[in-house]
Amino acid sequence: MTPTERDLAAMRRAFALADAASADGDVPVGAVVIDEDGRVIGEGRNLREVTHDPTAHAEVVALRQAASRLGSWHLSGCTLVVTLEPCVMCAGAILQARVPRVVFGAWDAKAGAAGSMFDLLRDRRLPHRVEVVGGVDEERATAQLQEFFRERREPDDSATSAR
């Protein structure tokens, strides 16, 4: 499966949202829900640090906003575009919302649930399956995450230079 122009435009917005999450000290993940016409109906970024809510992942925030705008939890016909492969919790939310299509950037070998560690979105034992398009603008998505974690591992030079 290849991404559409609408997917790529939504991914650009998701990257901007991920930058905002990083500025707040949260893992840089952004998500956008687009409808069948390509209109953005929901967007989110990781807000766990801001809200102290362990469920405030970018995907969940975006799904909640989209459902609120549509006045329905049933998001058939929508596409979720996210910078990082959804985790188990987010995959469950995607399935519950009946989102038919997910597009993501970086694969998550440690916690991904859309094909790397697990593949909940396409599990044939479940009543709903999702079309998955992974690795979209993967280099940029991976670099964004790596830079975030590299900055947190580096010692703070300002403390030693002030002495």
N, C-alpha and C positions, 0 to 999 in steps of 0.2 A: 504494500500500500504506500502510496506517495501522498505527501501533504498538498493541499490546495493553496491557492493564493490567500484565501480567507484564513486558513490555518496559520500561514506564515505571518499575516498581519496580526492575528490574535497572539501569536507567540511573541512578536515584538512588544506588544502591550504587556504580556506576562513578564517579560524580562524587566520592563520598567517597574512593575509592581514588586518583583523580586529585589530590585535595587532599594526600593523603599523599605522592604522588610529588613534588609541588611543594615540600613541606616538606623533602624530601631534596635539593632543587636540581635535580630532573629535570623535563622537560616534563610538565605535568599531563595525563596520559592514564590512564584507568582502563578495565578491561574485565571483563566477567562472562559466564560461560557458564552457561546454564540448560538443563535437560533438558526433555523433553516435558511434564512436570508443573509446570514453572516453578520447580523447585528449583535453587538455585545449586550447581553441581558444580565450578566453577572460577572463580577470580578472580585478577586481576593488575593491576599498575600498572607504569609505566615504572620500571625498575630499572637503567638503564644507568649512571648515576652511582654508585650504591651498589655494583654488582657489577663495574663496568668491562667490561661485556659489551655489545657493539654489537647483539646479537640480543635483548636483554632488553626488548623492547617489551611493553606491557601485554597485547596480544593473544596473543603467544607464551607469556608467563607463564601466562595464563589457560587457554590450550589445553593446555599441559603439565600443569597441575594437574587439569583435567577428564579428560584421558586417563589420568592416574595413578589418579584416583578410580574411573573406569569399568573400568580394567584393559584398555583398548583404545585404539588411536590413532584408531579409526573413530568419529567423533562424530556419526553420523547421528541425526537427531531432536533435535539441540541447536540453540540459538540463541546467537550471540555478540553481546553488546551492548557497545559501546565509545563513548567520548566523542568520538573523532576518527576520521574516515574512515581505514580501513587503508591502509598504504603497500604497495608492491610486495612486500616481503618478507613482510609479514603476510598479504597476499592469497594468496600462495603457500602459506603455512602453513594458512590456512583451507581452501583447495582440497585440499591434501594430507590434511587431517583429515576431509574430506567433510562439513563443516558446511553444512547446507542453507539457513541463514538468518542474515543479519547485519543488525543495527540499529545505526546510529551517529548521533552528534550533529552535530558541526561538519564541514563539507566542508573538504577540504584541496586547494586549487587548485594548490599547488606540488608535492605528492607523493602525492596520493590515487590509489588504484587500485581504487576502487569506484564510479566514475562521473564524477569530475571530470577529473583528468589522464589517467588510464587507466581501463579498465573490465575488469580481469582477472576479476573474480568472475562476470561475465555473458558472457564471451567465448565465442562459439559454436564456436570452433575447439578449445576444451578439452573433455575428456570429462565434466567436472562443472561445473554452473552453480549459482549461489547466488541466492536471493531477497534483494534489498537494500532496506532501508527506511532512507533517509537523512534528515538534517535533524531528527531527533527532539530536542526541547528545544535546538534549534540556537543560540538566543540565549544561553542559559546556557553551553553548551559553548564557544562562540566567546569570550564574555566571560572565561571562566576562562583560556583560552589567552592572550588579549590582555593580561590583567592580569599574568600570569607574565612575558611578554616586556617589557611596559612597565616593570616593576620592575627588570629586568636592564639596561635602557637608561638609566634615570635615574642621574645621578651620585650618589655617596654623599655626602650632606651632612654626615655625622658627622665626616669627615676634615677638612673646612674649619672646622667649628665648634669643634673641639678646639684649634685654633691660637690 
